[in-house]
Amino acid sequence: MHSFPRSSVKAARLLFILYLLVLLYLLFLTQNRSDTFGEYNLTPFHNIIMFFRYYFGYHQFTFLEWFENIFGNILILIPFSMLLPFVFGRRMPLVAIVLIAALFSALVEIVQFVSGLGEMDIDDVLLNLFGGFIGGLIVCRTERAVEKLLDRCARFLALK
């Protein structure tokens, strides 16, 4: 199985830690989330359809609220999936990347529910899953380019 250069792995691990810290801040520390304790949605596509209906049909959400909920949940897991093989230090099949991303997303939703710092939503997991697939697909198709980018990052950060 193909392994990556140590410098690329070091850079990926550092970027992954920074990414997780930003994610922690965005998901748990921004906005007033204390009023969501115990709220959940376990009906697939319920909130996705609701956001489309209420934005396009009733104009009850701003574009930013709509975009953030739909595309933010997709975009937020792309870096996770792109860095994952490098964090582990070896090539991974797309299925494994997507599965780990899905498990991570489900864990985040459970923590949001238990902590009361967000609403547990199966639609967020589905959108995150799509983002995990996109990130995994990108890294699987452009592995060498990502490796070179991480190597440059490692040189810049003096990790080499």
Secondary structure, DSSP 4 states (H G I P E B T S, - for coil): --B--HHHHHHHHHHHHHHHHHHHIIIIISS--GGGTT-EE-STTHHHHHHHIIIIIS--S-HHHHHHHHHHHHHTTHHHHHHHHHHHTB---HHHHHHHHHHHHHHHHHHHHHHTSS-EEHHHHHHHHHHHHHHHHHHHHSHHHHHHHHHHHHHHTT--
